[in-house]
């Protein structure tokens, strides 16, 4: 298999709040939406995410009762080129959404040390997004 692409579909309590957050804070564009189904498909820099309101009409694939914060036990990591610009935008437009402040962290990767800058944002429904930027490449 080649050309696989993961596009998560996240349930949300209020599709309009989610739409505003993803477009104004993260900078996504709306690729398309189905208003009657409370569904929005977002795209930004090769990353696509779908959001769907829990109260919308249509099929729902829920494996259990939805209770905030949604997305417990998972965080989505995005590798970004200009983490400082993104962090500044989030800090200005939605400072309360910052779950982990911008930091530089070292991670052991086999016999190499990877150094990256990162921060975590929690969206209005509780999903965690970890933004990372390779700060110096791996070193021995």
PyMOL commands that set and color helices and strands:
alter all, ss='L'
color gray80, all
select helices_A, chain A and resi 15-26+35-37+83-93+95-97
alter helices_A, ss='H'
color red, helices_A
select strands_A, chain A and resi 9-12+29-34+39-44+47-53+75-79+98-109+112-122+128-134
alter strands_A, ss='S'
color yellow, strands_A
deselect
rebuild
show_as cartoon
